[in-house]
Amino acid sequence: MKTILCYGDSNTWGSATRPGDDQRYALNERWPGILQSELGAGWTVIAEGLPGRTSVHPDPIEGLWLDGSDYLHPCLRSHRPLDVVAIMLGTNDLKQRFHVNSGDIAGGIGALLAIVRKSESGPGDGVPKMLVICPPPIRDRHGELDAFVDMFSGGYEKSLRLAPLYAEIAREHGTAFLNAGDFIQSSAFDGIHLDVDAQATLGQAVAAKMRELGW
């Protein structure tokens, strides 16, 4: 039995865009649930998604505990041994309140990879395989009466620059890379989250990447 930890934000948690949902998609509709179905009984998929989670930034408005680097190490140790750690973060780093550029957001992902590498959370207290997933760009909601417009002001342009920067960070750390934007788009519903069909497509894309890598 192999284990993969999916470490992310609300899109890993499964925040729903479909009218009538109680905030969250069903377990088998979220991308980690789709990944579980794709990988089969030989794998355990652990979904560690938290709405609002950043890569390395304590959030002074929504909660200091949303700093993904603060929780990652104990999370890794509590779920060890881990064969694979997949990280999909950075969307919340686009919030205007953090005042960080695209390069610094990618740098935050690099800091998380360094934590994984030093965590002794892989088999035999070694280093688990790592997969960096770049979130799809957020939607340009300029001029619309939407709850996220002011919060993510300037974030759209930054999000368009993330994929090559994430790819470079992955290369520097010797980890695998998947650009979610090659497969899915953020929802037109709010510009930030994933529609249920995008959740399914992402789960399938991650499974295909793992098979391609021979994991």
N, C-alpha and C positions, 0 to 999 in steps of 0.2 A: 504494500500500500504506500503510495506517494502522497505528499501533501503540498498544496500551493496556498499561500496567503495572499489575498487580494486586498491591498491597502489603499484606501481612497477616501473620497468625500461623498457628497449626496448622490452622485451618479453611480457609485458603488453600493451605497445604502439602498438605492432604488426609488428616489423621489419621483413621484408620478406627475405626468403632464396630462394624463387622460382624465377628462371630466367624470366625476363620480367615484374616482378612486379615493380611498382614505389615506391620502398623502403618499402612500408607498405601494409600489407594485408588489404582486405576490412573489413569493420566494422563487418560483420556477420561471418568472418573467424577468428577473434581474439578471444582469450579465454574468455575475458569478454562478447563479443557478443554471443558466444556459451552459456555461462552461462545464459545470458538473455533469450535465446531461451529455455533453459532447465527449468528455474525457472518460466517462463510465465508472464502473465500480472499482477500478484500480487506483482511483484518485479520491482524496478528500479535499474539497475546496472550502477554505475558510474565508468568509467575507467580513472584512473589517472596514466598513464604510461609515463615515461620520459626516453628516451635513455641516458645512462650514469649515471643515478641516483645511488647513493650509499646509504648505510644505514645512516652513520653519518659522512662521510668524504667529506669536501670541496675538489674539484679536482683542483689542481694547474695548470693542463695542459688544461683540457677541460672546466673548469668553476667552480668557487667556489660555485655557485648556485646549483650544482648537489648534494649537501648534502641533503639527504632525511629528516633528522631531522629538518632542517631549515624551510622547506615548510610544513611539516606535520600538525602542529597545525592550521595554517590559513586554510589549505585545509579542515581539519575536521570541523572547525567552519563554513566555507562557505557552506558546504553541509549538515549540521545538520538539522534535527535529523537523525542519522544513526543507523540502526539496527545491521549492521555487518560491520566490517573493516577487509579486507583480505590484508595481507602484503606479497609480494613476492619480496624480495630484497636480495642482497649479491653477485650476480655474478660480479658486477663491483668492489666490495671490493677486489676481487681476483687479481686485477691489481697490478703488481709489485711495482708501484710507491707508494702504500699505506703501504707496508711493515707490514701487519697485519697477524696474524695467524688465524686459523679456529675458535679458541675459541673467539678471539676478534670480528670476524665477527658475530658470534652468539650473542655476547654481544651487538653489535650494534642493532640487532633486538630487544633485550630486552629493549634497550633505547627507541626505537620507541613505543613499547608496553606501556612503562611508560607514554609516551606523550599522547597516546590514552586514557589511564586510567584517566588522569588528565584533559582531554580536555572538559569535560561536553558536549560531542557531541552526546550522545545517546538520546533516548526518555526521555522526562522529565528532560533534562540536566543530565542524568545518564551516565553510561558507556556502550558503545556498545559491543556486542559480538565481539570476535576477533578470527581470523584464521591466523595462521602462515603457510605459504607455503614455504618449502625449495625448491629452484630451483634445477633442475637436474644437476649432475656434468657436467662440461665443458668437451670437448673432448681433448684427448692428441694429440696435433698437432706438437709434437717435430720433428724438422728436415724438416718441410714443409714450403714452401714459402707462408706464410699466414700473413695477416696484423695484426692478433692478437697474433702471436707466441711470439714475444718479450714483448708485452704489458702485456700478461698474464703468463709470465715465472714463473714457480713454482705453478701456480694456479690450475692446474689439480689435483695435489696431495692434495692440501688444500680442493678443492671442494668435494673430495671423503669422507672427514671427517665431512662435514657440517650437514648431516641429523640427526645423534644422538645428536649433540650439539644443533641444532634447537629444537628438540623434548624436550630436557631438559629445554631449555629456555621457551618453551611453558608451560611445567608443572610448572615451577617456577612462572609463571605469571597467571596460571589458565586459559589458553586459548587453543583453539583447534589447532590441528596440522595436516598438510598434507605433505607428502613427495612426491613431483612431480616426483622424480626419480623412484618411484615405478610404474609409469604409462608411462613415456615418456623419451626420450633421447634428448640431444642437437643435432643440425643438423650436419651432416658430411660436409655440405657446408662451414661453417666457425668455427664450434666447439663451438659456443657461443649461437646462436639464435635457435628458434624453427621452424621446418618445419610446413606447414599448417595442416598436419594431427595431429601433436603433439599439436598444438594450440587447435584443436577440442577435442582431448582426455583430455587435461588439463581442459578445460571448463566443460566437462562432469564429470570429477572426482571431481571438486570442488562442482558442483551441487549435486552429490551423497553424498559427505561428509556433506553438509548442510542438506540434507534430513535425513541422518543417525543421525545427531545431533538434529533433530526435529526443525530446524530453519525455 
